[in-house]
Amino acid sequence: MKIIKVGLTLALTISLVYFLNTSHNFGSPIPPLGKFLSPFQGFWQNAQTANQNSETLSIPCLKDKVTIVYDSVLIPHIYANNDEDLFVAQGFITAKNRLWQMEFQTHAAAGRVSEIIGKAALDFDRTQRRLGMGFAAEVSVKSMESNPTAKLMVDSYTAGINAYIQSLDESSLPIEYKLLGYEPEPWTNLKSAYLLKYMAKTLNTGERDLEMTNALKLFGKETIELLFPDNEGVADPIVDKTNQWNFKPMTLDSVELSVPAQLVHVKPFEKSPPDVGSNNWAVSGTKTATGSPILCNDPHLELNLPSIWYIVHLSAPGINSMGASLPGAPSIISGFNDSIAWGVTNAQRDLVDWFRIEFKDNSKKEYKLDGNWVAAKKRVEEIKVKGEPVYYDTVTYTHQGPVVYDSSFHGAYEKSHFAYRWIAHDPSEEVMTFYKLNRSKNHADYMEALNHYSSPAQNFVFACVNGDIAMRIQGKYPIRRKNEGKFILDGTKSSSDWQAFIPNDQNVMDKNPVRGFVSSANQFPADASYPYYVQASNWEAYRNRRINQVLTELTKCTPQDLMNLQLDNFNLKASESLPTFLLNLDSASLSGEALEAYKILKAWDYKNEIDSEGASYYEAWIRAFVPMVWDEFEDQKVALPWPSTYLTIKLMKEQPELTFFDIKSTPEKETAKEVIRKSFEEAVTVIEKWKSDQSQKILKENPLITTYNVIPRWASYKDAIVNHLLRQKAFSYNIEHGGNSSIVNAHSKTHGPSWRMVVSLEKNVINAWGVYPGGQSGNPGSPYYNNLLNLWTQGKYVKFTFTAESEKMKGKELATITLNPASK
């Protein structure tokens, strides 16, 4: 039994996958073996079969009966008679399948991991607190609870979760609680707010102000403009309405803001990797076989188990929606109803600024603003640490936000202080957006729903049964002057603060374009005539162009055609760079492994298919080439940004004599040609070492074999894994799948399409398909923990059953759960 491995492993490396976006080793806590191994309360009680028992339960917070029908893949179809009961049931059934995941993620968001595993997580927890996660969540929950509809949603959802928690005993606790030796606590609305703010942190903290300030100081303005342009000139913005932005923009003074001249010696906190992105598009009926729109969405996030998403169907008077929900938050985030479908991709915009603060003295009680000393605020963070005394961390706040780094936290060599201004610290009501989207009937409803949305900024795609398609890039965007937000700002002047925000009706948007489709893939949002200054830490350069190329060529397309596009493995980056790479090699002088590599690359079709060898060699080559070009950035003693891969390739073609191609560690003066050749040699060495390591591993595992020839298949070289949140091998899975991060099928080693959805909005019926790499259950002992994983890796989808009437689910149900009010 796979679960038995847990009792043998016991070395738990706690890694907060989706919400941390990086690996943090917090040590190896040992579970309480007596209880863990007990046949009455231990892990044995978590084993489940594919059969699900129907049951009738009494829930004290219900007004009326609720019917929940599980379909064959454990998707709950919830049928209620009112909104309160609908959200109670959603909270209850989500907790029933994902409780530990929900609570652990909110502990991570709140900076409370030390409570579970001890002081090894203290630095992580302090980072969360100092970034203002608690402050942001408290502001958010106040905003939610001030809106009667939003309050009803979150109150009901919370009540449902707590009803499930109260039904548990020691034997029925999820296995992770038994492993780590703790129990769930009551859910609160604040926990849901934390979850949404951590989503904002994952998606909208992609700034590099500290690094860019250092780069400006070291390399100068001219070099910065060359290496880090606001727009790299890649074609195909999300919306191209050149000279057709029919509104009068708000304007600010055009004075360029001052930038601190000194280097910054703090190490910036870990940010989400470039793999975090997404694709979405909607195709008009003019280009489909049925004459009806088709909408597609696949958000790219870190892939983990339990899965990031939880599929649910919500049906009550006024609502009949289905799609991917976020465990811990009410409603559906990416999905469809009887009339519309919607999906999201990350908008990439810079919504964080750092301000240099001048304190009056070391007490940090006052800071300078416009020539006056203004009182700062102190927030004392109480961090409970397992097995240790409570740790108290005092964080100073200015009107811009928290001062993250100081002498006690990663700022020992830094004389300046910097306040962190983040849009997610502002009041917002994203839950109202999804409440209304789930009930929307047309484009006007969609537009009104998005007016409530602030953060994280997203590209919302839309399609409707009436034929409309649309895209809107929605968020709360500060109006910026040229270069504002790229570097550290002067916090002593209020003129440096965010002065105003772009009105909602002036955000980038489009409806029913002539080309017959809308699409987004994290690229630049608008053409050059859009009147507002736009910048971000990175824009996607390849997926979007490949998507638009395919959509432009398609006619009379079907849902299967668009599934094929979601699974497209064509490597546009390779097709635009590899010919130049190969042209600069002296192929006549190659021999042995290098010649073999050259031949493989020469014959490659630019597709990162599972068995492709060319994909592996190219990946090794580009990974060697880029750092070799930017060795000047690696050699510095302060944090610096790196130019994008797209710009690196562009400079290789257009400016091969650029001084940055000279490798500083050699006496020779290199050009792009020499860097290409040296990186090719390094790539071949890397692949040969990988082959040798794999061969030795196989021979060690199979002592009867004396030789083994390893082929560098792409799936093997990529070595992809879907990890459990605890990085527990017994609960994780190695998988084989094509694609890569800059490909439409954006699957890398640990990140990829976390949810694939295709919806055909035909007038008489909604046909929808979806899949994600995992399963509906969060229990590793359940067959529904990973029952969708093989479908996902094989490029297959689940055809959804979607009906507003529970009676029509008869004959399709796996089990039925009936929830009754406790008083009835």
N, C-alpha and C positions, 0 to 999 in steps of 0.2 A: 504494500500500500504506500502511495507516494507520501502521505502525511507522516508516516513513521520516520522519514528522513529528518523531519524537524527535530525529533527527540535525539537524533544522532548528531545533528549539526551544531546547534546551540550557539554558534558564533554569529550573532545578529549585527549586521552593519546597517544602521538606521539611515536610510537615504530618502529624503523627501522628494519624490520623483516629480510629479506634475507641478506642485506648488513651489518647490525649491529650485527646479530647473538646473540643478548641479548636484554633484555627489558630496555629501558631508559625512565623514566617518565619525560616528559618535560612540565608538567602542563596541564592546561585546557584552551586553547585559545577559545574565543567566536567569532563565525563568525558574519559578518555584517548582522544582521537579515533582514534589509530592502531589500537588494539585494538578499539575500539567499531565502527569502520567496516570492519574486516577481514572479507573473505568467508569466512575459515576459522574465526575465533574470535568475530567480532562479532555484531551484532544479527540479521544475516541467518540465523544458525543457529537463531534462536528461532521462526521462522515454522513453523506447523503446518497440516495439513489436518484435515478432519473424520474421516478414516480413522485408526484406531488399530491399530497392529500388535500381534498376539499375540506373546508372547516367553516364554522360559524363562530364569530367572536363578538364580544360586547365591548364597545369603546365609549367611555364616559363623555367624551367631548362631541359626540355626533348629535345631530338633530333628527336624522332620518336614516333609513337603511341605505347602505352602499354595497354595490356588487363589484367585485374585482375578479376578472377572468384572466387567468394566465393562458397564453397561447403556447404553441409547441416549443418556442425558444425562451420561454419564461418572461415574455413581455406582458406586463400587467395592463389590462384594459379596464379603466376605472369608470364606473357608471354611478353618478350621484344625482341628487335632486336639487342641490344648491351649491353655491360656491364654497361656503364654509366646509361642508362635508367633503367636497372634492379635494380641497387642499389638506384636510385632515387625513384623508385616505392616501393622498400622494406622499405626505410625510411618513405615514405609517408603513406603507409598502416599500418605500425607498429605504427606510431604516431597517426593515426586515431583511433586506438584501445587501445593504451597504453601510451599516451603522459604524463599524470600526473605521472604515475609510473616511466617512464624513467627519467623525470626531478627530481623528488623527490629523487630517488636513487643516481643521480649524485650530487645533493646538499649534500646528506649525505656523499658521498665519498669525496667530496671536503671540508667538514667541513663548510657547509654553512646553516645548519638547523636553526641557530639563526636568520637568515634573515627572516625566515618564522614565527617562533613562539616565539622568544625572548630569554632572558638571561638564561632560564632554560636549553637550549641546549648548552650553552657556553663551558662547560667542555668537552662535547662530541666533539664539533667542534675543540677545542684546541688539543684534543688527535689526531684527524685525521691529523691536520696540523703538529703536532710534530712528528708523525710517518713518515712524509715525503710523504704523499699522493699527495700533489700538486707537489712536486719535481719529484716524480715518473711519474705522468701523463704528466708533461711538457717534461721530457726526452723521454717518450713513443711517444708523438705526433710528436716530432722532428724526431724520428726514422721512424715513419709511413710516414710522409710527405717527407722524403728523398728517399723513394722508389716509383717510378712512378705508379706502379700498386696499391700499398697500398694507395697512395694519391688519385688516381682515385676512389677507393672504398669509402673511408671515406668522400671525398669531395661530391660525388654523394649522399651518404646516408644522409649526413648533409643537402644537398640542398633539398632532399625530405621531411625531417622532417620540415624544415623551410617553405616549400611550404604549408604544412598542417597547421602549426601554423598561417601563414598569412591568411588562409581561415577562421579562427575562429572569432566570435564576442562574446560579453559577454554572450549571451544566450546559445551558444554552447560550452562553456568551460566545461571541465570535472568537476564533482560535487565537487571533493576535492579542486579545486581552489576556488570554491564558499564558501566552508566550512571554509577554512583557510584565505580567503580574499587576494589572490594575483593572479598574472597572469603569464603565461609562458613567458620565455625570449627566444631569438634566440638560436638555437642549434649551437654548435661548434664541431669541431673535438676533441677538448680538453675534451669535455663531454664524448665522446665515450672512450677516453683514461682513464678517471676517472673510468668509468664503468668497464673496463677490469682490472684496478689496484685494484678495490675493490673486484673483483672476486679473485684476487691473495691474497688479505688480508684475505678473508674468508677461502681460502683453504690452503694457504702456510705460515701462521704465527704461526703454532702450536709448537712453541718452549717453553722451560721452563728453560732457562739458569739461570735466577735470582733465581728461586726456587731451582734448583739443586745445585747451589753454596751454598745456605743456608743449604740444606740437607747434603752436604758434610762436612760442618763445624760442624754441630750438631751431625751427626751420624758416620762419618768416612768413609774411602774408602771401607773397607770390607763390611759394611752394604749397601753402595750404589751399589756395584757390585751385591749383593744378590737381592736387591729390585728393581733395575733399570738396568737390563742387556740390552745391545744393541739388543740382540735377545733372546726372551724368550723361544726359542726352540720349538715353535709351528711348526708342520709339514706344508707341502704344501706352499712353497714360490710361488710367481707368476711364476717364471721361475726356473726350476731345471735342470741345465746343469753341473752337478758336474764334475769338471776337464775338461770341454770342452769349457772354455772361451779362444778362440784362438786368443789372441792379447797380445802384450807386454804393460802392464799398465805403466802409468806415476807414478813416485814415488817422495816423498818428504823426507826430513830428518825425522828420527824417534824419535826425541827428544820430550818428552811429555811436553806440554805447561804448564807454570805456571798458577795457579789459585789464584785470590785474596782470602786472608784468612779471611777477615771480613764478617760479616753478612750484608745482603742488606735489608734496611728498607723501600724500596718503595713497593707500591702495584702494581703488574703488571697489565697492561690493560687487559680487558676482551678478551678472545680468543674464537674461534669457539668451540662449544661443541663436544664431541666424536660422537654425532649423525651425524655430517657432514661426509659423506663417500659415497660409491657407489658400485654397482656391475656391471660387464660386462663380457661377455664371447662370444666366437665364436666356434661353433661346426662344425667339418669337415663333408663333404658329406659322409664319411665312417660310420658315426653314425646317419645319417638322413634318413627319409623314401624316400625323393626325390633324394637322392644322391648329393644334393647341400648344401652349407654351410648355417647356420642360425646364425645370430648375434643378441645379446641382450644387452641392456643397461638400467640401472635405477639409475640415480644420486640421492643421498640422501642429501637433504638440508632442511632448514626451509620452511615449507609449508605456503604460504601466498596468499592473494588476493589483487590486481591482481596477477595472477600466474607468477612464476619466468620465465617460458618459453613461447614462442609464436611460434606456428607451422606455417611454411610457405613453399611454393613450389616455387622454382626459376628456370625459364626456359628461356634461351637465347642461341645464338650460342656458343657452347663450354661448356655449362652447363645445366644440368637438375637434380637438387637435391631437396631433401625434408627432413624436420625434424624439430628439435627444435632450434630456434634462441634465442638469448639473446636480449630482447628489449633495444635498444640503441647502438647495434653493428651490422655491416653488416655480411652477410653470415649465414651459418647454423653450429651450434656447434656440435650437435650429430644427425647423420642422414644417408642418403644414396643417391646414384645417380643410373644411369643406369648400373654401373659396380661394384661398391663397397659399403660397409657400414662401418661406424666407430662409436665409442662411447668412453666415457672417464670415468675414476674413479680417485679419488685423490691419488697421489703417496705418501703422508704423509711425505716426506723427510724434514729434518731440513734445511731450507734455510734462517735462521735468526741467527745472532750472536750479542751478546752484548760485547762491549769493554770498559774496565775501562779507563777513560781519566784523565790525570793529567794536569790541567791548570796552567799557570804561576802565575796568580792572579785572583781575583774575577771578573775582566773585561772579562775574557774568550776570550781574543783576540788571545792568543797563547796557544798551547798545546805541551807537550813533545813528541818527536818521535825520537828514536834512539839517545838520548842524546842532541838533538837540540830542540829549540823552533820554532814551525811551526805556521804560521798564520792560524787562524780559519776563517770561513766565517759566516756571520750573514744574516739570512733571516727574514725579518719583515713580519709577517702575519697580514693582515688587515681583521678583522672579523666584518662584519656588524651585528648589533643586533637590532631586531625590537623593537622600542620604547626606545632605549638606544643609547648613543654615540658609535661610532666605537671603538672596542677593538683592540689594537695593541699588538701582542705577538712576541717577538724576540726569534728566535730559532737559536742556535749555531750549525754549521755543522763542523765536522772534515772530513778527507778524507774517514773515514769509513761510515759516515752518520750523521743524526741528533742526538743531545743530547736531549733525550726526557724529562727526569726528571731533575728539578732544584729547587731552593728555591721558585720559583713562581708557580711550577706545581708538586704536589704530591711528592715532595722531601724535605720537611721541616726537616725531621729527618735523612736525608742521606747526609753524608759528601762527598761521591764519586760521580762522574758523569759517565754516561754510554752512549756511542754512539751506534746507532742502524744500523747494517749492514743487509740489506735486498736485496735479489736477484732482487726483482721487482723495485728497484731503478736503475737498469742497463738498457741500451737501449735494445729494443726487438721488434720483428715484428710478434707477434702472429696472426695478421690479415692475414698475408701472408700464414700461415699454413692453415687456414680455407678456404681462397681463393683457394688454391691448392687442398685441400682435396675434396672440392665440385666438382672439375673437374677431380679428379684422375680416372685412368682407371685400375690400377694394383698395385701390391705390390711395384714396383720401384717408382711409382708416390707418393704413400703413404709415403715411406721412405724419399723421397726428400722433401715432404711437411713438415714433422716433423723436418727436419733440421733447419727450421726457428723458431722453438718453444722453448721458454725459461721458461715462468712462467705464471700461477702456474703449477708446475710439475704434470704431469698426466700419467695415464696408458692408452695408446691409443690401443683399440682393433680394429681389421681389419678383413674383409672377402671380398672375390671377387667372381664374377660369374665363374671365371676360376678354382675355387676350393681352392685357397689359403686362409689360415687363419693366423693371426699373432698377436703379442702383443709387444708393445715397451713402455718402461717406460721413457718418454721424459721430459727433463727439463735441465736447466743450473745448474749443480751440482759442487760445489767447491770440489776439492780433499782434503780430510781431513786426518789428522793424528789421531791415536788412541785417543779417548775421545775429540777430537776437536769439539767444537760446543755444548757440553753438559753443559759447565760451562762458566762463564764470562771469557773473554780473556784479556790479558794484552795489552792495547791500546798504551802503550809507546814504543812498539817494532814492527817494520814493519814485523818481522818474524812471528808475530801472525796473520797477514792479510791473506786473501785468496790468495794463491800463484798461483793456476792454476785451470782449470776446466776439468772435465772428457770429453774427446772427444766424439762427438755424436755417432761415430761408436763403442764406448766402453760402451755405456749405456746398461742396461739390456734389452734384446729383444729375441724373439723366433719366429720361422716360421714353420708351419706344423709339430708340435710335433707328435711323434709316438702315444701318447695316444688319439689323435683325437680331442682335444679341447685346447683352451687357456682360461684363466679366471683370473680375479683380483677382490679383494674385500678389498683393503686397507691393505693387509697383507705385511709381509716382502718381499722385491722384488726378492731376489735371494738366491740360496744355499750358503753354507759357503765357497765354493771355489771361489766365485766372488772376484776378487782381490782388490776392493776398499772398504774402510771403510764406512759403511752405518749406520746412526742412525736417529731416529725421536722421537718425544715426545710420540707417541703411535702407535702401529700396531694392526690391527684387528685380532682377534684370533678365531672367531667362524663361521661367515658367509662364509668365504672362504673355510673352510673344509667341510661344509655342501654342498656348491655348487659343489665342486670337487667330493664329494661322490656320489651325484645324477648324475652328468654328466658322471662319470666313469661307472655307472651301466646302463645308458640309451643306447638303441640300436634302430635303425630305428625311431628316435624321430621326432616329428612333431612340428610345431610352438606352438600348444596348449600345448604340453608337457613342452616347455620352458616357456610359460606364467605361467603354473602351478608352475614352479620352482621360477619364480619371485614372486609368491604369497605364497611361502612355509612358513608356520608358525612354523616349528619344532624348538624348543628351545634347541640347542646343549649345551649351557651353563648350562641349568637346568639339562639336561640328564647326564652331567658330575659332577654336584655338589650336586643335590638333594638326590641321594642315600646315600651319605656320611652324609649330613645334617640329614636325617631321622634315619640313623643307630646310630647317636650319641644322639638321644633323648631317654629318658626313657619313652617309650610309655605306659608302664603299670601304670605309675603314672598320666597320662593325664586324664582330665575330662572336661566336659562342652565344651566351645568354642574351647579350645586347642585340645581336642580329635577330635572334628568335623573337625578342620583344618588339623590335622594329617591324618585323613581318606581321606579327599579330595586330599591332596597332594600325598598320597600313591597310589591313583587310577588314578592320572593325567597321560595323555599320552604325556606330554611334548610339547603340541601344544598350542600356544597362539591364539586360535580361539576366536571369538567374545564372545561366551557364556561360555568360560572356567572359572571356579572358581579357579582351581589349578594355573592358570597363575597369578591370582591376589595375592594369598597367597604367591607364590614363589617370586614375585616381591617385596612384602612387606618384606619378609624375607631377600632377598639378599641386599635390601636397608638398612636394620637394621644391617646386619652382617658386611659389609665392613667398615663403619665408626667406628663401635665398635672395630674392629681390629686395625685400624690406629688412635686411639685416641691420640697417641703421636704426630701425625702430626697436629691434630686440636688444641692442647693445646699451641702451640708455638706462639710467638708474631710476627713472620716474615712469609712471604709467603713460602709455601712448596709444593712440588708435592706429589701426592698420587700414590702408586704402582697400577698397573692395576688390574682389577677384575680377569683376568685370572691368574695372578701371585698369588693373594690372595688365590684363590681356590687351586692352586698348592701347596702353602705352607701349607694350611690347611690339605692337604692329606699327604704331604711328611715330614713336620716339625711341627707337632701339638704342640710341646713343645717350639716353638720359643718364645723368650721373648716378642715379639710384641703382642702375644695373651693375655698377661696379661693386664687386664683393670686397668688403673692407678688410677681411682677414687674409687676403692674398696680395702679393706685391704687384701682380699684373693689373691692368685696367680692363675690366670686362665690359662687354656690351650685352644686349639681350641674347645674341647668338651664343656667347660663352655660357651665360646662365642657363639657357635651354639645354646645352650639351652637358653641363655639370649636373644639372638636376635630373637629366635622363639617366646618367650613370648612377646617381643616388637612388633613383626609382627602381632601376634594375636590381641593385644591391638589396633594397628593401624587399622586393618581391622574392628574390632568391632566398633571403634569410627566412621570410615567412614560409616558403615552401619547405625549407629544411626543418624549421621548428614544427610544422604540421606533420612532416614525415616522421620525425623522432617521436612525436606524441603518439601517432598511430602505431608505430613499431613497439613502443613501450606498452601500449594497451593490448597488443596482439603479439606476444612473444614468438609465436610459431611462424610469423612472417619475417623474412630477412630483408626485403627491399620493398619500397612503396613510392611510386611516382605521384607526387601531388600536383594537380592542375589548379592554377589560380582562378577558379570559377568566381564570378562576382559575388554570389551569395555566400560562398565560403570566406572570401577575403573580407567582405563587409562584416560578417559575423554578427548579425543582428540579434537582438534579444528584447523580449518584453519582460521587464522586471517587476517583481512584486515590490510594493512600497518599502518593505524591509530589506530589499535585496537578498531575500532568502531563496537560495537556489531551488529548493524543493517546490517553491510556489511560482517560479519563473520559467520562461520558455525561450529557447533559441529557435529562431524561425528562418526560413529561406523565402526571400521576396525580392523582386527587382526594384528598380528606381534608385533615386538618390536625392539629396536635399535641393538641388537646383533643377530637378526634373519635375514634370507635372505629377507623376507618382512619386511624391517627395519623401520616400522612405530611406532614411539613413540607418546607422547602427542602432540608435535608441529613439529616434523621433520619426514621425510620419503621419499619414492620414489617420487621425484618431476617430474619425466618423465619416463614412461615405454615404451620401444620400442623393437619390435621384427621384424627382417627383414630376409626373406627367399630369397636367391640370386640364383634363378633358371635361367638357361641360356636364356630362351625365355621370361621371365617375372620376375619382381621384385614384390614380395608380402610383404607388410609391414603393421604393426599395431602399434598403439601408443595411449597413453592417459596420462593425468595429472590431478591433483586434483584442477580443477578450470574451466576456460573457456577462449575463445579467446578474449572476450571483457573485458576491464578494467572498464567498466561502471556498477556500481551496479544496475542501473535501466534497464539493458539489460538482456534478457533471456539467452544470450550467456556469461554472467559473470560467471556462475557456471554450465553450461550445461554438462560439462564433469565430474563434481564432483561425481555424483551418479554412473556413469560408473566406475570410479576409485575405489570407496569404495566397489563396488560389484565385482571387479576383472575382469571387462570387458574392451574391447579394441575397438577402432575405426579402421576399415579397410580403409586404405588410398587409395584414387584415385590418380594414378600417371601416367601422360601421358605428353609427350613433345609437344603435339598438342592441342591448345586451342579448336579446333573444336570438339574434342572428349569429351569435358566437357559438351556439349549440352545435356540437359535433366537431368544433375546432379547438375546444378547450383542453388544456392539460389538467387544470384544476380550477375551482372557484372558491374564493374567499368571500364570505358574506359578513359585513360589519354592521352590527346593530347598535343603536344607542343603549347605554347601560340600563336606562330606566325602562326599556321596552322588552 
